Amino acid sequence: MSRIIDIDKLTKNYEKNRGVADVSFSVEEGDIFGFLGPNGAGKSTTIRSMLGLIQYESGCVKIFGKDILHEKEAVLSEIGYMPSEAMFYPNMKVKDVIKMAADVRGKDCDEEAQKLCKRLQVDTEKKICELSLGNRKKVSIVCAMQHKPKLFIFDEPTSGLDPLMQAEFFKLIQEYVADGATCMLSTHVLSEVKKYCKHVAIMKEGCLKCVDTVDRITKTSAKRIRMVRDGKQEDFIYKGDLNKLVDEFAGHHIEDILIEEPSLDEIFMHFYEN
């Protein structure tokens, strides 16, 4: 498959706040790519640099094989981007915001917009100022999807959505990807990554810690040990040889022991620990 996104040593510095340094990864066509990290890890800075919304110091960003610095307009015409904060003109009606987003692209998106509004239960007659955070998010999703782009880039899309709308949102993503689109999903919700993504990049403090398939990252030799030894309860993750662990128990009174696979949260958290 061809690479839709190709980033090489992307670096963005801020005077006081942390930016990103030497970030390199690629996203293949047809992937749902998870971009994972806690708040402040550099996810939004990377995305905004990728899209040419902020200027970066060094590195190279190619999307659809085109350099974002030199062919920005052609690249952005095929992208549906949803920022983490959904900001619109507060006194405009929802239907007018959606139409304005389509008009900016010079496309008639009415049929697709109606389908999306129905699926996401968007009230198009309300003004933006009358909407909750979750409903503003839904409007933002419609604006990003209605022109059926080749690439979706979502930055924390499900915050504010109720569980039913979260499920519907991911159904939509899967449908568009099945039709040939690609999706990059920035999130800190581990369950979303596990359930929907093929590959994941993990950010921490402005640096890329890991890029791999979700399956490989979640397959680990680490074990969670829960035990009561010498009257004292212990709970820890063990990554070494279990035979050596058993040797360490010699001379101790073991009242109870449970050895199990660590949770998804625990597997990912070691990337964030100091």
Contacts in CASP RR format, 6 or more apart in sequence:
PFRMAT RR
TARGET T0000
AUTHOR 0000-0000-0000
METHOD contacts of the structure
MODEL  1
MSRIIDIDKLTKNYEKNRGVADVSFSVEEGDIFGFLGPNGAGKSTTIRSM
LGLIQYESGCVKIFGKDILHEKEAVLSEIGYMPSEAMFYPNMKVKDVIKM
AADVRGKDCDEEAQKLCKRLQVDTEKKICELSLGNRKKVSIVCAMQHKPK
LFIFDEPTSGLDPLMQAEFFKLIQEYVADGATCMLSTHVLSEVKKYCKHV
AIMKEGCLKCVDTVDRITKTSAKRIRMVRDGKQEDFIYKGDLNKLVDEFA
GHHIEDILIEEPSLDEIFMHFYEN
1 28 0 8 1.000
1 29 0 8 1.000
1 30 0 8 1.000
2 28 0 8 1.000
2 29 0 8 1.000
3 26 0 8 1.000
3 27 0 8 1.000
3 28 0 8 1.000
3 29 0 8 1.000
3 62 0 8 1.000
3 65 0 8 1.000
4 27 0 8 1.000
4 28 0 8 1.000
4 29 0 8 1.000
4 30 0 8 1.000
4 31 0 8 1.000
4 63 0 8 1.000
4 64 0 8 1.000
4 150 0 8 1.000
4 151 0 8 1.000
4 182 0 8 1.000
5 25 0 8 1.000
5 26 0 8 1.000
5 27 0 8 1.000
5 33 0 8 1.000
5 50 0 8 1.000
5 61 0 8 1.000
5 62 0 8 1.000
5 63 0 8 1.000
5 151 0 8 1.000
5 182 0 8 1.000
5 184 0 8 1.000
6 26 0 8 1.000
6 60 0 8 1.000
6 61 0 8 1.000
6 62 0 8 1.000
6 63 0 8 1.000
6 65 0 8 1.000
7 23 0 8 1.000
7 24 0 8 1.000
7 25 0 8 1.000
7 26 0 8 1.000
7 46 0 8 1.000
7 50 0 8 1.000
7 59 0 8 1.000
7 60 0 8 1.000
7 61 0 8 1.000
7 62 0 8 1.000
8 24 0 8 1.000
8 59 0 8 1.000
8 60 0 8 1.000
8 61 0 8 1.000
9 22 0 8 1.000
9 23 0 8 1.000
9 24 0 8 1.000
9 58 0 8 1.000
9 59 0 8 1.000
9 60 0 8 1.000
10 20 0 8 1.000
10 22 0 8 1.000
10 23 0 8 1.000
10 24 0 8 1.000
10 46 0 8 1.000
10 49 0 8 1.000
10 50 0 8 1.000
10 56 0 8 1.000
10 58 0 8 1.000
10 59 0 8 1.000
10 60 0 8 1.000
10 61 0 8 1.000
11 20 0 8 1.000
11 21 0 8 1.000
11 22 0 8 1.000
11 23 0 8 1.000
11 56 0 8 1.000
11 57 0 8 1.000
11 58 0 8 1.000
11 59 0 8 1.000
12 19 0 8 1.000
12 20 0 8 1.000
12 45 0 8 1.000
12 46 0 8 1.000
12 49 0 8 1.000
12 54 0 8 1.000
12 56 0 8 1.000
12 57 0 8 1.000
13 19 0 8 1.000
13 57 0 8 1.000
18 40 0 8 1.000
18 42 0 8 1.000
18 205 0 8 1.000
18 206 0 8 1.000
19 42 0 8 1.000
19 45 0 8 1.000
19 206 0 8 1.000
20 42 0 8 1.000
20 45 0 8 1.000
20 46 0 8 1.000
20 49 0 8 1.000
20 203 0 8 1.000
20 206 0 8 1.000
20 207 0 8 1.000
21 206 0 8 1.000
21 207 0 8 1.000
22 207 0 8 1.000
22 208 0 8 1.000
23 46 0 8 1.000
23 203 0 8 1.000
23 206 0 8 1.000
23 207 0 8 1.000
23 208 0 8 1.000
24 208 0 8 1.000
25 201 0 8 1.000
25 208 0 8 1.000
25 211 0 8 1.000
27 33 0 8 1.000
27 182 0 8 1.000
27 184 0 8 1.000
27 199 0 8 1.000
28 182 0 8 1.000
28 199 0 8 1.000
29 180 0 8 1.000
29 182 0 8 1.000
30 177 0 8 1.000
30 180 0 8 1.000
30 181 0 8 1.000
30 182 0 8 1.000
30 183 0 8 1.000
31 177 0 8 1.000
31 182 0 8 1.000
31 183 0 8 1.000
31 198 0 8 1.000
31 199 0 8 1.000
32 173 0 8 1.000
32 174 0 8 1.000
32 177 0 8 1.000
32 182 0 8 1.000
32 183 0 8 1.000
32 185 0 8 1.000
32 196 0 8 1.000
32 197 0 8 1.000
32 198 0 8 1.000
33 182 0 8 1.000
33 183 0 8 1.000
33 184 0 8 1.000
33 185 0 8 1.000
33 197 0 8 1.000
33 198 0 8 1.000
33 199 0 8 1.000
33 200 0 8 1.000
33 201 0 8 1.000
34 184 0 8 1.000
34 185 0 8 1.000
34 186 0 8 1.000
34 187 0 8 1.000
34 193 0 8 1.000
34 197 0 8 1.000
34 199 0 8 1.000
34 200 0 8 1.000
34 201 0 8 1.000
35 43 0 8 1.000
35 46 0 8 1.000
35 47 0 8 1.000
35 184 0 8 1.000
35 185 0 8 1.000
35 186 0 8 1.000
35 187 0 8 1.000
35 200 0 8 1.000
35 201 0 8 1.000
35 203 0 8 1.000
36 43 0 8 1.000
36 186 0 8 1.000
36 187 0 8 1.000
36 188 0 8 1.000
36 190 0 8 1.000
36 193 0 8 1.000
36 200 0 8 1.000
36 201 0 8 1.000
36 202 0 8 1.000
36 203 0 8 1.000
36 268 0 8 1.000
37 43 0 8 1.000
37 187 0 8 1.000
37 188 0 8 1.000
37 202 0 8 1.000
37 203 0 8 1.000
37 204 0 8 1.000
37 272 0 8 1.000
38 188 0 8 1.000
38 204 0 8 1.000
38 272 0 8 1.000
39 188 0 8 1.000
40 205 0 8 1.000
40 206 0 8 1.000
41 203 0 8 1.000
41 204 0 8 1.000
41 205 0 8 1.000
41 206 0 8 1.000
42 203 0 8 1.000
42 206 0 8 1.000
43 155 0 8 1.000
43 186 0 8 1.000
43 203 0 8 1.000
44 83 0 8 1.000
44 84 0 8 1.000
44 155 0 8 1.000
44 186 0 8 1.000
45 54 0 8 1.000
45 206 0 8 1.000
46 203 0 8 1.000
47 81 0 8 1.000
47 153 0 8 1.000
47 155 0 8 1.000
47 184 0 8 1.000
47 186 0 8 1.000
48 54 0 8 1.000
49 55 0 8 1.000
49 56 0 8 1.000
49 61 0 8 1.000
50 61 0 8 1.000
50 63 0 8 1.000
50 68 0 8 1.000
50 153 0 8 1.000
51 68 0 8 1.000
51 76 0 8 1.000
51 79 0 8 1.000
51 81 0 8 1.000
51 153 0 8 1.000
52 61 0 8 1.000
52 68 0 8 1.000
52 69 0 8 1.000
52 72 0 8 1.000
60 67 0 8 1.000
61 67 0 8 1.000
61 68 0 8 1.000
61 69 0 8 1.000
62 68 0 8 1.000
63 75 0 8 1.000
63 79 0 8 1.000
63 151 0 8 1.000
64 75 0 8 1.000
64 78 0 8 1.000
64 150 0 8 1.000
64 151 0 8 1.000
66 74 0 8 1.000
66 75 0 8 1.000
68 75 0 8 1.000
77 105 0 8 1.000
78 149 0 8 1.000
78 150 0 8 1.000
78 151 0 8 1.000
79 149 0 8 1.000
79 150 0 8 1.000
79 151 0 8 1.000
79 152 0 8 1.000
79 153 0 8 1.000
80 144 0 8 1.000
80 145 0 8 1.000
80 147 0 8 1.000
80 149 0 8 1.000
80 151 0 8 1.000
80 152 0 8 1.000
80 153 0 8 1.000
81 144 0 8 1.000
81 152 0 8 1.000
81 153 0 8 1.000
81 154 0 8 1.000
81 155 0 8 1.000
82 140 0 8 1.000
82 141 0 8 1.000
82 143 0 8 1.000
82 144 0 8 1.000
82 152 0 8 1.000
82 153 0 8 1.000
82 154 0 8 1.000
82 155 0 8 1.000
82 157 0 8 1.000
83 140 0 8 1.000
83 155 0 8 1.000
84 155 0 8 1.000
84 156 0 8 1.000
84 159 0 8 1.000
84 186 0 8 1.000
86 133 0 8 1.000
86 136 0 8 1.000
86 137 0 8 1.000
86 139 0 8 1.000
86 140 0 8 1.000
88 97 0 8 1.000
88 128 0 8 1.000
88 136 0 8 1.000
88 139 0 8 1.000
88 140 0 8 1.000
89 97 0 8 1.000
89 128 0 8 1.000
90 127 0 8 1.000
90 128 0 8 1.000
90 129 0 8 1.000
91 127 0 8 1.000
91 128 0 8 1.000
91 129 0 8 1.000
92 100 0 8 1.000
92 127 0 8 1.000
92 128 0 8 1.000
93 124 0 8 1.000
93 125 0 8 1.000
93 126 0 8 1.000
93 127 0 8 1.000
93 128 0 8 1.000
94 122 0 8 1.000
94 123 0 8 1.000
94 124 0 8 1.000
94 125 0 8 1.000
94 126 0 8 1.000
94 127 0 8 1.000
94 128 0 8 1.000
94 131 0 8 1.000
94 139 0 8 1.000
95 124 0 8 1.000
95 125 0 8 1.000
97 128 0 8 1.000
97 139 0 8 1.000
97 143 0 8 1.000
98 109 0 8 1.000
98 113 0 8 1.000
98 117 0 8 1.000
98 124 0 8 1.000
98 139 0 8 1.000
98 142 0 8 1.000
98 143 0 8 1.000
98 146 0 8 1.000
99 110 0 8 1.000
99 113 0 8 1.000
101 109 0 8 1.000
101 143 0 8 1.000
101 146 0 8 1.000
102 108 0 8 1.000
102 109 0 8 1.000
102 110 0 8 1.000
102 113 0 8 1.000
102 146 0 8 1.000
102 147 0 8 1.000
105 147 0 8 1.000
107 147 0 8 1.000
109 146 0 8 1.000
109 147 0 8 1.000
112 145 0 8 1.000
112 146 0 8 1.000
112 147 0 8 1.000
112 148 0 8 1.000
113 142 0 8 1.000
113 146 0 8 1.000
116 122 0 8 1.000
116 141 0 8 1.000
116 142 0 8 1.000
116 145 0 8 1.000
116 146 0 8 1.000
116 172 0 8 1.000
117 124 0 8 1.000
117 142 0 8 1.000
119 168 0 8 1.000
119 171 0 8 1.000
119 172 0 8 1.000
120 138 0 8 1.000
120 141 0 8 1.000
120 142 0 8 1.000
120 165 0 8 1.000
120 168 0 8 1.000
120 169 0 8 1.000
121 138 0 8 1.000
121 165 0 8 1.000
122 135 0 8 1.000
122 138 0 8 1.000
122 139 0 8 1.000
122 142 0 8 1.000
123 135 0 8 1.000
126 135 0 8 1.000
128 136 0 8 1.000
128 139 0 8 1.000
131 139 0 8 1.000
132 160 0 8 1.000
133 159 0 8 1.000
133 160 0 8 1.000
134 160 0 8 1.000
134 161 0 8 1.000
134 162 0 8 1.000
134 165 0 8 1.000
137 157 0 8 1.000
137 158 0 8 1.000
137 159 0 8 1.000
137 160 0 8 1.000
137 161 0 8 1.000
138 161 0 8 1.000
138 165 0 8 1.000
140 157 0 8 1.000
141 157 0 8 1.000
141 169 0 8 1.000
141 172 0 8 1.000
144 152 0 8 1.000
144 154 0 8 1.000
145 152 0 8 1.000
145 172 0 8 1.000
145 176 0 8 1.000
148 176 0 8 1.000
148 179 0 8 1.000
148 181 0 8 1.000
149 181 0 8 1.000
150 180 0 8 1.000
150 181 0 8 1.000
150 182 0 8 1.000
151 181 0 8 1.000
151 182 0 8 1.000
151 183 0 8 1.000
151 184 0 8 1.000
152 173 0 8 1.000
152 176 0 8 1.000
152 181 0 8 1.000
152 182 0 8 1.000
152 183 0 8 1.000
152 184 0 8 1.000
153 183 0 8 1.000
153 184 0 8 1.000
153 186 0 8 1.000
154 183 0 8 1.000
154 184 0 8 1.000
154 185 0 8 1.000
154 186 0 8 1.000
155 186 0 8 1.000
156 186 0 8 1.000
156 187 0 8 1.000
156 188 0 8 1.000
157 169 0 8 1.000
157 185 0 8 1.000
157 187 0 8 1.000
158 166 0 8 1.000
158 169 0 8 1.000
158 187 0 8 1.000
158 189 0 8 1.000
158 192 0 8 1.000
161 169 0 8 1.000
170 192 0 8 1.000
170 195 0 8 1.000
170 196 0 8 1.000
173 183 0 8 1.000
173 185 0 8 1.000
173 196 0 8 1.000
174 196 0 8 1.000
176 183 0 8 1.000
177 183 0 8 1.000
185 192 0 8 1.000
185 193 0 8 1.000
185 196 0 8 1.000
185 197 0 8 1.000
187 193 0 8 1.000
190 264 0 8 1.000
190 265 0 8 1.000
190 268 0 8 1.000
191 264 0 8 1.000
193 200 0 8 1.000
193 214 0 8 1.000
194 214 0 8 1.000
194 218 0 8 1.000
194 264 0 8 1.000
197 214 0 8 1.000
198 213 0 8 1.000
198 214 0 8 1.000
199 211 0 8 1.000
199 212 0 8 1.000
199 213 0 8 1.000
199 214 0 8 1.000
200 210 0 8 1.000
200 211 0 8 1.000
200 212 0 8 1.000
200 213 0 8 1.000
200 214 0 8 1.000
200 217 0 8 1.000
201 208 0 8 1.000
201 210 0 8 1.000
201 211 0 8 1.000
202 208 0 8 1.000
202 209 0 8 1.000
202 210 0 8 1.000
202 211 0 8 1.000
202 268 0 8 1.000
202 271 0 8 1.000
203 209 0 8 1.000
204 271 0 8 1.000
204 272 0 8 1.000
209 271 0 8 1.000
210 217 0 8 1.000
210 271 0 8 1.000
217 267 0 8 1.000
217 268 0 8 1.000
218 264 0 8 1.000
218 267 0 8 1.000
220 239 0 8 1.000
220 261 0 8 1.000
220 262 0 8 1.000
220 267 0 8 1.000
221 239 0 8 1.000
221 240 0 8 1.000
222 237 0 8 1.000
222 238 0 8 1.000
222 239 0 8 1.000
222 262 0 8 1.000
222 266 0 8 1.000
222 267 0 8 1.000
223 237 0 8 1.000
223 238 0 8 1.000
223 239 0 8 1.000
223 242 0 8 1.000
223 259 0 8 1.000
223 260 0 8 1.000
223 261 0 8 1.000
223 262 0 8 1.000
224 235 0 8 1.000
224 236 0 8 1.000
224 237 0 8 1.000
224 238 0 8 1.000
224 259 0 8 1.000
224 260 0 8 1.000
224 261 0 8 1.000
224 262 0 8 1.000
224 263 0 8 1.000
224 266 0 8 1.000
225 234 0 8 1.000
225 235 0 8 1.000
225 236 0 8 1.000
225 237 0 8 1.000
225 238 0 8 1.000
225 245 0 8 1.000
225 257 0 8 1.000
225 258 0 8 1.000
225 259 0 8 1.000
226 233 0 8 1.000
226 234 0 8 1.000
226 235 0 8 1.000
226 257 0 8 1.000
226 258 0 8 1.000
226 260 0 8 1.000
227 233 0 8 1.000
227 234 0 8 1.000
227 254 0 8 1.000
227 256 0 8 1.000
227 257 0 8 1.000
227 258 0 8 1.000
228 234 0 8 1.000
228 254 0 8 1.000
228 255 0 8 1.000
228 256 0 8 1.000
228 257 0 8 1.000
229 249 0 8 1.000
229 252 0 8 1.000
229 253 0 8 1.000
229 254 0 8 1.000
229 255 0 8 1.000
230 252 0 8 1.000
230 253 0 8 1.000
231 253 0 8 1.000
231 255 0 8 1.000
237 262 0 8 1.000
237 266 0 8 1.000
237 270 0 8 1.000
238 245 0 8 1.000
242 259 0 8 1.000
END
